[in-house]
Amino acid sequence: MSNDPLLQPFQLKHLTLRNRIIMTAHEPAYPEEGMPKARYRAYHVERAKGGVAMTMTAGSAAVSKDSPPVFNNLLVYKDEVVPWMKDMTDAVHEQGAAIMIQLTHLGRRTRWDKAFWLPVVSPSHRREASHKAFPKKMEDWDIERIITDYADAAERMKAGGMDGIELQAYGHLMDQFWSPLTNELDAPYGGSLENRLRFTFDVLKEIRKRVGPDFIVGVRYTGDEMLEGGLTKADGLDISRRLKESGLVDFLNVVRGHIDTDAGLTDVIPIQGMANSPHLDFAGEVRAATNFPTFHAAKIPDVATARHAIASGKLDMVGMTRAHMTDPHIVRKIIERREDDIRPCVGANYCLDRIYQGGAAYCIHNAATGRELDMPHTIARAETRKKIVIVGAGPAGLEAARVAGERGHEVVVFEVAPDPGGQIRLTAQSERRKEMISIIDWRMAQCEKYGVTFHFNTWADAGTVQAENPDVVIIATGGMPHTEVLTKGNELVVSSWDIIAGDVKPGSNVLVFDDAGDHAGLQAAEILADAGGRVEIMTPDRSFAPEVMAMNLTPYMRALQNKEVTFTVTYRLEAVEKDGNQLIAYVGSDYGGVSKQRTFDQIVVNHGTVPLDEIYFDLKPASTNLGEVSYEQLIAGVPQSVIRNPDGGFQLFRIGDAVSARNTHAAIYDALRLMKDV
């Protein structure tokens, strides 16, 4: 028996949870036709294999047809969901973990032009800023049918073998009843706090009628909206006591804040550069006030903080949700005393930002997450040991080296810089994004463990590589900023990298022409603004920085909007001329009919990268495959067998930005899916 607080079991009603770490409810957007099919099941089973006590599915499974998900989510208003739930529940139980699901009605937190095109409903006509639909103010028959929908869904989940359910309140319909900011109904469902809670307790009573007293039911809710006129901390503590005293719920899962805006959502679920565990003490206050099973999750990325949360008595179960998206085997590694091997969550929030733009959740530096059917979290040893030479020690090269090393190959890496990291090292120079360097540090530690040899400060040419007598050569040299985008004056501009790296002194009146829409443009703008300059961020697109996405945009806006920074959309920088010590910018528009001249003392261009691929083309004639990748074999997950040159001495591949400008996740995925079969 371990004396580690995290490894102690916890008794929740009749259910024994094997340790104190859970994945709280979240929707990675893997459903197919609203059902948790093979991909969804594999994702949760992997975390169960990794030792988590409980995984909670479906960040907000939809109980009603007028609550259409705003991104791909489970549809628990359908009877056909039951056998799919049973398959997933059985598979998770086989691994020793418990499994629950979160149910909700979104209320106004959705749109009317999805699914069945039914009106959005809420206890008032007030529109939510994030989703922008004007809701219908609910009638009595709306309330009656939605109460029934909740109970029907709960009954389906019990039939599907779930250990329990959690009702999502914060920001969703239940909370819209609770908050005085969004409830304009008359009694019995509006007015006093007791009346505003009536809908929730009516739902809970109806659920209990259907599922009985033994089925586990909890509520995830905000204990303080942190909004003027909204629910206060005192309200939250009162609500917590009422939930406990009702006898209708078995656990509380408390958060703090509001999610009706991108900024509010980001404060509830903080990202990199923001404080870790910002609401943990508040959750501890709720537990102290109620002496009732209390769960909580909000940027608790590391084992030490999680251990403190349990040891101090602040929580009964600690949620490490994004951390488990990064490493599904956290608990197993704790048990095996291998905490140093845990792949760290860096708070990049690539996972959540993707789902809010309609994509599937992927971890920025674990490309196997969400691809469990095809990609391994644990790398198998190769049958034959090979000599692998890798050029470049950025994220792509280091992932290739890590995977090849874990497979047992002899691996040699050449890097021209004195340190590993490539663009990640550049990114991490910004204080707010310094957590990104853990992507590199973790891989370097793993490479050391597997005996990878590194040659830094080494310019590798074709001769250097061939002298190693490699079986496989991986070119991961990345790219360099592409600023040759103007009809005239390309030599007069600097790149976003120049500003971030500190190679060029910030100007005082600067145009940042951002035609890539990624982090580099905004990072450069933040550095320029912090230096006291007047900054204009211009893009030819209809919105700026689309690759940064909503939650990552929040800290940039907080850093930029209180300085002398303006944002200009739908205009294109076409040419630059020098005029004394000033630069004249010639500005047009893709929409036509625009020709403007503007004056700046510095112009920064952010237009992605062009590959550093000279060594690849130098080596290509000497390779067996002439650099060719069989996409069919790559997608199928089988070894590459292309032979275009039987007299060649090695297989040759290039990955990451050495192919084309993409992002960190793409570079790491390139490396993983290629190297796992070498």
N, C-alpha and C positions, 0 to 999 in steps of 0.2 A: 504494500500500500504506500502510495506517495503522500508526502505531507504538503505538496504543492497545492495552494488554494484553488488553482484552476482545474486541478484533476480530481477534486472531490465531487461525489455525486450529489444531485439535488432532487428532492422529492417534490414533485408538482402533482398534487392530488394523488391519483393512483399510479402516475407515470414516474419512473425513475430515470432521470437524465444522467448519463454516465460521466459528465464533467460539467464545467460551468461556462463553456464557450458555445455560442450559437451563431448561426447566420440568421439575422433578422429578415423579415419579408422583403423581397426585392423582385423585380421583374426584369430578367435579362433580355426579354423580347425574343425568346426562342420558340414560342408556341407555333404550331402549324394548324391553321384553321381554328384557332382558339383552344387547341387541345395540347396537353403536355405529352407529346409523342417522344420518339427515341432520343432526339437531341436534348430535349428538356430533361428527360429522365437521366441521361448519362451525366449531365452537368451536376445534378444533385447527388447522384450515386457516388461520383468521384469525391465529393466533400464528405459524404458519409464514410467512405473508405478511409479518408484521411483522419477520421476520429472525432469530428465535430459532434457535440451532444445532440443538437437538433438543427435541422435546416427548415427554414420557413419559406414556402414558395409564394410566388405570385404577389409581388408588390401591388396589391389592389386588383384582385380578380373581380370581374364585373358580375353583379348579381341581377342586374336589370337591363332590358333592351334599350332603355333611354339613358344608360350610362355607358356609352360606347368608349372603349379604351382609346386614348390619344396616341398610344403606340401599341405594338403587338403584345397582347395580354391574354390571359386565360378567360374564357367565357363560361362561368359557372352557372349561368342561367339555362344552360343546355343539359338535358338528361344524358347525352352521349359522353359528357365529361367523366362520368362515374367509372367506367372500366379503365379509362386512361389514368385516372387518379389511383385506382387500385393497383395497376401495374407499377406506377412510380412508388407508391407507398410500400408495397411489398419489397421492391428492390432496395429501398432505403433501409427498411427494417432488417433486411438480411445482413446489412453491414453494421447493425447495432445502434443506429441513430434513430431518433424520433423525427417526425415530420408533421408540420402544420401548414396551414394556408391562411393568407390574409384576404378577407372579403370586404368589398366596399360598393357603395354607390358614389360616383364621383360628384353628383350634383352639378354645380356650375363649372367644375374643373374639367371640362371637355368641350366638344363642339357639336352643334346640331347637324352639321353636314357630313357626318360619319355614319357608318352602319345603316340604320333604318331611317335616318333623317327625322328623328323625333325631337321635339323641343327639349332643350336643356332645362332642368328644373332646379329650384333652390328656394329657400324660405324668403327670398326677396328678389327684386329685379336687378340687383347689383351685379355688374359684370366683373369677372375675374380678369386681372390685367394680363396674366400669362396666356390664357386661352381665348379670351376676347368674345366669347359668346354671351349674348344677353339672355339671361334665363327667364323662364316663365315662373312667376311666383306660385308656389305649390298650393293646390287645393286639397280638400280633405280626402278625395278619392286617390290622389297621387300618394298621399301619406299611407293610406291603407294598403294600396297595392305594393308599395316598396317594402313595407314591413313584411308582407307575405313573401316577396321576392327574397329578402334576406333569409327568412326561415327555410324556404325551399332550397336555397343554396347550401345552407348549413346541413340540411338533411342529406343532400347529395354528397357533401364532404364526409359525413359520417359513414355513409354507404360505401364511399371510396376508401375507407380504412384509415383516414387521417386520425392522428392523435388528438387533434383539436383545431380550433380556428381562432383567428384574431380579427377583430373588426377595426378597420382603419377609420379613425375620426379626423385627424388633423388635416385641415385644408379641404377635406371631402365633405360629403353631405352632412354627416353627423356633426362635424365641427361647424358647418354653416348654420346649423340649428343652434349650436352652443354659443357662438360668438354674437355679441350685440351689434357687431359691424355688418353682419350678413343675415340676421333674422329680423324681419319686419312683420312677422305674423302676429295675429292676435292670440289670446288664450284659446285653447289650452296648450298650444305649442310655441307661443311667443310671449315675451314680457319678462317675467322673473327668471332667474337661473333655473329654478325647479321646472318651470314650464319649458325652457329651452332644452333641458335634458330629457324631457318626456319622450321625445321620439326615440332616443337611444334606449331608454329603459323599456319602451314598448317593443322595440326590436329584440332586445335581450330576452324579454319574457316570452315572446313568440318562439324564439329560437329554443329556449329551454323546454317549451311544450313539445317541440319536435324531437330534440336530441336527448332529452332527459337530463338528470342532475349530474351524471358521471362524466359526460363528454366535456373536454376542456375548452373553455371559452375565455378569451382575453380581449383587451382593447388597447390599441396604440393611439395615443392622443397627445396633444400639446398641453403642457401644464402652465404655459405662459405664452401668449401670442406675441408679446413684446411689440405691440402696436397700440398707439394711442386710441383709446376707446374700445379696445379689444379685451380678450380674457386676460386677467392679471394673474400674477403668481398666487395671490390669495384665492382667486377663483379656482386656479388649478389644484391647489391643495384641497379645497372644498370638494371639487369634482372627484378627486382621487379618493377621498374618504367616502363619498356617496357611492362610488363604484364598488368599493370594498364592502360597504355595509349593505348593499343591495342583495348580496348573496348570489348574484347572477354571474359574476365573473371570477376567474381563478388566478389571473395575473394582470399586472399593469405593465405596459410598455410605454414609457414616457419620453417625449421629446420636448424641445423648447423652441418657439419661434413660429413663423408663418411661411407658407409656400406659395402664396398667390402671385409673387413676382420672382424673377430670376434671382434677384439679390436676396430676397427672403429665403428662397430654397437653398441657396448657397450657404447662408448662415446656419440653417438647420443641418445641412449635410456638407460640412466644410471641405475645402480642397487644399491642395498644397499651398504653402505660404500662409495659411491660416492656423490658428492654434489647434493643437490636438485636444481631444476630449473636452470641448468647451462647455458641454452641458452635463458632465458627469456629476459634479457637485450638486447641481440642481436635482438630478435624478436621485441622488443620495438623500436629499431633503424629503422627497416624496416617499421614499422607502421608510425613512425615520418617522415620518408623520403617520404612515399607515400600518407599518409592520406587516406588510403584505408582499407576496412575491413580485419583485420588480425587475424588469428587463430594460435595457437601454443600449442604444448604438448611435454613435455620431463621431466619426473620425477617431476611432480607437484602433490604430494600425499596428501597434507593437505589443508584444507579450507582456512587457514590464508594466505598461499602463493597465492592461486587462487584469493582470495579477493584483495590482493595487486596488482596482475597482471591487474585486471580490474580497480580498484580504481585509480591506477597510470596512466592509459591510455596506458599502454604498449600493451594491447591486447583488441580486441573487444569480442572474445570468447576464453575461456580458456579450454584446454583439460585436463580432469582428467580420463584418459582411464584405466590404470591399477588400479587406485583407485576405479573405478566403477566395475571392475571385483571382487574386494574385497568386496565392499558394493554397491549394486545397488540402494540403497535408500538414497544416500548422500543428494540430494537436498531436499527431503521430511523431512529429519532430520534437515536440516538447517532451513527450514520454520517453523518446530515445535519447534525450539530452543532446539534441542537435539543433538548438535554437539558432545557432549561427548559420545554419543551412536554409533557414526560412527566407524565401524570396520576399523582399519588402514591398509593401504597398507604398508608392511614392506620391499618392494623392493627386495624380495627374487628371483623374476623373474622366479619362477617355471612355470608360465604361458607361457612366451615366449620361455624359453629354451626347454620346452616340444614340442612346435610346430616345432622348428627347428630340432628336432630329429624325426619328423614324428608322434608325438602324438597329442592329443587334449589339448587345454589350460585349465588348472585347477589352481585355486588360492591355494597357499600353506595352507591358513587357512580359506577359505570359501568353503567347499565341496559341496555347493549347486550350485555354479557357473558352468555352462555348464551342470548341471543336473536338470534344472528348471522343467522338465517334471516329475521328481521323488522326488526331494529334496526341502524342503521349505527354503526360506530366512527368513520368519517370522514363528515362532513356535506357533502352536495352543495349547490352554489349553486342558488338559486331562479331561475326564468326571469324573474320580475317582482319588482322591488324594492318593498317595502311599508314603511309606517310602523307599527312595533310599539311599543305602550306597555305597560309592565309595572309593576304596583304591588306592591312587596314585594321585598326583596333577601335573602331566606333561600335555602335550597338550591333550592327550586322556582323562585323568580323568577330566580336567577342561572343555573340550567341553561337556562331558557327564553331568557334574554338571550344566553347563550353560543351556543346552537344557532341562534337567529335571526340573531345577528351573523355566525356562520360561513356562514350561507346568503346573506349579503350584504344583509340588510335594515337599515333605519335603526331603531335601537333606543334607546328612552328608558326609564329605570328611576327610579321614585320610591320613596323609603324614608324612613319617619318617624324612624328611629333615626340616630345619627351615623355608624354603621358597618354594614357588611353582615354577614349571617350568621344572623340570626333565632335559632332555637332552637339551632343549631350553636354560635353564639358563647356561649350560655349553658352548653351542655354542656362546651365547651372551657375553662371557668373552673376545672374540676376538673383538678388537675395530671396525674392519670393519663390523662385523656382529651383533653389539649391537642392531640394529633396530629389530632383531628377538624377543627381550624381549617384544615387544608390543603385540605379539601373546598371551603372558601370562597376561600382565597387563590389556588388554582389557577384557579378560575372567574373571579375578578376579573382575574387576569393575562390570561386568554384574552379576556375582554370588552374589556380595554384594547387588546389586539391587533386586535380587530375593530371598534373605534371606538364601542363602546356608551357612551351618555351617562348619567351618574348624577346624581340630585338627592337628596342626603342631607339629614337634618333637615327633611324636607318632608312635610307632611300633605297627601296628595292626596285631593281630593274629586271628585265627578263633573265639576264644572266644570273642574278642573285637567286631568283626563284629556281631556275633549272639546276643550279649547283646543289640544291637540296635533294635532287632525285625524287621528286614528289610523285605520288600516285594520283593525288587530287590537288588542284589549285583553286582557291576561292579568292576572287577579287572583290574586296569590300572597301574600296578606296573612297567611297562617298562622292561628293560633288563640291563645286565651288560656286559662290554667288553668281547669278546670271543678271548682269546689268546692261547687256548690249540689247536694249529693247527700244531705243529711241531712233528716230530718223536722223537726228543730228545731236551731238553733244554728249555721247555716251562717256567720253573721257572726263567730263565735268562732274559726274555724279559719284557718290560713294554708295556702298552696299549697307544693308542693315547689319551685316556681320561686322563691318568696320566700326560701327558705333558700339555694338554690344561688346566687342573685344577690347574696345578702348584704343584701337589703332588710329582712329581719327577723332579729333577734338570736336565736341558738339558745337554747332553754330548757334546763333541767337535768333534767327528767323528761318525756320526750316520747313521744307516740304518733305513729307514721307509719302512717296508714291508706292502704294501697296497693291501690287497686282497678283499677289500670291494668297493673301488673306490668312496667313498662318501666324504663329506666335512671334516670329522674328520681327515682323513689322511693328507690332505693338510693343514688344520689348525695346526695340530701338526708340520708339516714340516716348516710352516711359523714361528712358535714360536721358533723352534730349530735354524733356519737360523738367525732370529733376535737376538738370543743370541750369535751369532758369530760362531756357529758350522758349520762343513762341513757335508752336508746332501746328502744322496742318496735316492731317492724315487724309489722303485722297485715294479713292479707288474708282475704277471704271464700273464696278459692280453696283447693284442696287442696294447692297448692304455691305458694311465693312467687316473684315476679319471673319468670314464665314467658317473657316477651318478651325478657328479658336472655339467656337460654340458657346452656348449660353452660360453655363456655370463658370467656365474658365474666363469668360468675358467680364464677370462681375468684379474681381479684384483689379483688372485693368481699368475699368471705368471709374472705380473709386480712386485709383491713383492718378487718373488723367483729368477727370472732369473738374477737379478743384484747382487745376492749373490752367495755363493759357494754351489750351489745346482745342482745335476745332476739327470737325469731321465732315468731309465732303464726299458725297457718293455720286456716281454716274458721270464722272469726268475722267478723262484720260490724259496723262502727260505724254506729249508727242515729241517734243524736242526741247533742247536747252542751249542757250547761248550765253557767253560771258560778256558782261558789261561792266568794265572796271573791276571792282571787288565784289560785284553782285552777279547773280545768275538770273537770266530771264527764262521763265518757264512758259512754253507754248502749250496751251491746254485745249483739247477738243473733247468730243463725246462720241461714243459709239452710236448714239441716237441721231447724230448729225446736226448740222446747223449751228455749231458752236465753234468759235475761234477766239480764245482769250490769251492775254499775256499777264503773267504775274511775276513779281520780283522777290527773290529769296537770297540769303547768303549761303545756304547749303541745301542740296537736294539729295535725298536718300531714296534709293530704289530697292524695293523688296519684290523679287520676281523669281523665287525659288532658286534651284541650283542646276548646273549642267554637270554631267558625269565627268569624273576624273578617270578616264578609261584608256589612257595611252598604253599602260602596261598590259591591259587585257588584249588589245589589238596586237601588241608585240608578241604576246604568247600564243595567240590564237592559232597561227599556222603550225605550231609544234604540238598541239593538243589532239587527242583522239577524236573528240567530238566537235572540234572547231568551234567550241563555245556554245554549241546548240543544246537547248533544254527541251526534252520531250514533255510538253505540257500534259499530255495524257498520262504519262507515268507520274509526273509531279502531283497531279490531282488525285490519281489512284493510290498514291502513297507507296510506290514501289521504286526500287533503285533505277537510276538512269543508266540506260544501255546503248545510247546513241553512239555509233562509230561512223564518222565521216572520213577519218584519216587513220587507217590501220597502222601506219608507221609512226603515229604520234606517241609521245611518252607519258602523257597524263591526261586526266579529265580536267576540263577548265570550265568554271562557272563564275558569274558575277552576280552580286546580290545588293540589295538596298539602293541607295542613291547613286551607286556606280552604274546602275541601270537607268534610272530616271528619278526625278525629284518626287518623293512621296512623304512618308513620315516614319517615326520611330517604330510603330507597331508593324508597318509593312516590312521594314528592314529586318526586324526580328523574326517575323513570320517567314520571310524568304529563307532565312538561315535555318530555322527549325525544320521546315518541311523538306528542305533539300538534304540537310545533314543527317536527319534521323534514319535515312536509308543508305548512307554511305558506309 
